């Protein structure tokens, strides 16, 4: 596989800072939940939250993505009030232990997004539903003037794996969907959009690998590309292991994504992703970048 030229971006944050994507960034996951699919990522008490934030910083996370509502199939329903209370606890630790780090909030609720940005100082909204589960999300993000991660998912977390039939190659269908959403977001005043194909959401194992083999179609959307495959079922179902045993497969896929020009890796294991990035960059250091 030949390394693709890396397309650079600069994203304006709400407080005047710029998030320079001049090389791949690593987004570390902070799950302030008791039931996320990977048990090793669950931080449901203050001590675990503090230890996790310290770990993310020490291992070199460029962005901390905080989530308070598990979107795995069968996860418990969480009220907006409980989601916000969990986020309050998590962001208190982030501000205290990692001041100045870029943060994103993993939520599909517009009210939670507003609370996170206005009250907690979060920089980016990361919506697994791409606006489909809250009709107010796009207008809210536009009003907040924050970057928005639009992900492809059909249905809800409870029904998404029943909705894996596509009338065309899955990569083509997902890229078209994201292109339409990106156009809609820009037309509503959202300046900075990051595209996420939604690995593991409304896709079979085979469809996930089809998308991984054709990331260039998502790069062609003209927005930064986020790849989130960390410890997902596309790895452990294929290899016959568990999420806890899926770090090796995760690192292989992250390396493949980096070689195809991915801009952000969303991961549980920051150290491994940072090391994969360093190896890819050292191996292909003579490869030119493509400026935006």
N, C-alpha and C positions, 0 to 999 in steps of 0.2 A: 504493500500500500504506500503510495507516494504522499508525502506531506503536502497538504493544501496551503496556499498562502493565507496568512492570518490577516483578516480585515479588522482594522482598528476602529474603535468608537470612543466617544467621550459623552458621558451621560450627566446632565445637570441634576443635582439634588436640590431639595427644597430650601436649604439654608445657604445656597450659593456655592457649595463645594461641587467639584466635578469628580465623577467616578471615571477614571481613565481605564479603558479596556484596551491597553496597548500590548497585553499578553494575556493568556488565559487566567481567569480568576477562580479561586476555590471558595465556594459557599458552604460553610459548615452548618449542620443541622442542630438546632436546639429545640428538642421536643419537651415542652412543659406539660406532659400528658402522662397518664398511667397506662395507656393502652395502644401506643404506636406499634406497628407491625413488627419492628425490630426491637426486641425487649431491651437490648443493650443501649438503646437511645432514650429510654424513658427517664424523665427527670421530674418526679412528682413531689419533691420536697426541697426546701431551701438548700440543704447541704448538697444534694445531687446537682441542683441547678448551678450553684457556685463552682463545684468541681468541674462541671461540663464547660462553663464559660472559660475558666482558667485553661482547660485543655485545648479548647478551640483557639484561644489566643496563642498559647505556647506552640501549637503545631502550625500556626501560620495562616489561619483563615482570613481571607480578604473581606468576606461578608459573613455575618451571622444571620441565619434564617430561623426565626422563632415561630413555632407552631403550637397551638393550644387545643387543636381539634383533630384527632386522628381521622384520616380519610381511608383507612383500610376497610375492606368489606367486613361488615359485621361489627364495626366499632360502635360504641355507645353514642347516642345523641347527646350533644353538649349544648346547653342554652347559651345565648349570646352573653348573658351576665357571667356565667362561669368561664366562658372563653376569655372574656376581658379580664376577669380576676386572675386567671392563670397568666395571661400576658403581662399584667401589672407586676406580678411576682418575678417573672422572668426578666423583664426589661429593667427592673430595679437592679438586679445583679449585673446585667450587661453594662448599664451606665456606670455602676460603681467599679467594676473590675476591668472593663474594656472601653473606657471613654474614648469617643471619637471613631470607633469602628463603624463601618457601614452596616446597617441592619435592614432586614426585610421581614415582613409579617406574612405568614402563610395562613390566609383566610379567604373564604369565599363570600363573606358577609360585608356589605358596604358599611354598616354601622360600626363593626369591629375594626374595619380598615380606618375609618375616620378617627375613632378613639385611639388607635395605635399611632397614627401620624400626629394628631393634634395634642394628645395628652401624654404620649410616651416617646415622641420624637423619632419614630421609625422612619426610615428613608425610602423604602420601596414596598409596594404591595405585590404579593405573590399569590395569584388566584388559580387554584387547581381547576376551577370550573370555567375559567375564561369568561366570566360574567354571566353564565347561563343559569346560575342558581340564585342570583340577586339582580333584578332588573335595574337597580340603582347603582350598581358598582361602577360602570363606566363614567357616569356623570359625577359620581363622588370622587373618583380618581382625578378626573379633569379639574374639579374644584380644588383639590388638594395640591395639584401641581407636583405630583410625585411620579417617578418611573413605575411602570406596571408590567408585571410578568403575566403574559396571557398563555395559558396552557390548554391543550386539546383534551377534552373529556366528553363523553356522551353520558347522558342520564345523571345519576347520582352515584356516590361511592357504593351504595348498596346494590345498584342495578347495572353498573357500568360493564361488568364482565358478561352480561347478557346481550350487549350491544356491540359485538365485534365483527359484524358482517359489513363489508364495504363493497360497493359495486364497481370499484376500480382499485388499482394498487393502493395499499394503505398509505404509503408515503405521499402519493399524489393527492389523495383525499384529505389528508391532514394538512399538507402544505397549502392546499386551496382554502381550507377552513381558516387557517391561521392568517393567510393573506387577506381574507375578507374581514376578519376581526381587527387586524392591524389597520386597515383602511378606515373601518368604523371608529376605532379609537382615535386615530389622528383627526378625523373629521369632527370629533367631539371635543378636541382640544388637548388630548393626551400627547405630550410632546415625545416622551421617551418610552418605547415599548421593547420588551425583551420577549422573544418567542421560545416556547417550550413545547415540543411535540407530545409530551405526556406519555413517556414510556411507562407501561404497566397499567395505564388507564384506558379501558375500552379497547384493548388489544390482546390478541393471543400471543403466546410465546414466539411463534413464528413471525407474526406481524412486527413485534418489537425488533427482531433481528433484521427484518427487511428494512425498517426505518434506519437502524444503525448502519446498514450498508449503503444508505443513500442520504447521508446527512447533508450532502451538497445541495439537495433540493430545499433544505431549510436555511442553509447559509444564503441561498439565492433570494430569500425574502427581503434581504437588505436591512435586517435588524440583528442585534446581538442574539446569539443562540445559547440557550441554557439546556444542558443535558443532565437529567436526574435519573440515574439507573442504580443508585447505591443499594446493594443487598436485596434487590427486587426479585420477584418471582421468575422473571425471565432468566435469572441466573440459577437460583436454587432448584427450580423445577427442571431445568435442562441438565444440571449436574447431579440431581438427586441428593441434595444436601439441605441444609437449613439456612435461614438468614444469617445466623451466627457464623456459619462456615463459608460465607459468600464473599469474603474480602478479596480473595484471589481473582475470582471472576469479575468483581467490580473493578479492580485495578486494570485488568485486561481491557474491559469495555471503555473505561475512562481514557486509557491510552489510545484506543482506536478513535474515540471522539476527538481527542486533542489533535491527532494526526489529520483529521478531516476539517479542522478549523473551528471547533467548538470554543465559545467564549467564556462560559461559566460552567463549572462542574459543581452540582449540588450533591454533597456527600455526608455520610456519617463519619468517615475516617479521613480527617484532614491530612494527617501526616502522609498517608499512602498516596493521596492525590497530589500533594505538593511534590513528593518524590517522583511520581510519574511525570508531572509537568517538567521538572528539572531534567529528567532523562530525555524526554522528547525534545526539549529546547536545545540540550547539549548535542544531541545526535544530528539535529537538522539546523544548527545555528547559522549555516550559510544560506538557508532558504529565505528569500525576500518576503517581507510583509506587504500587504495591500492596504494603503492608507485609505480612509473613508473619503 
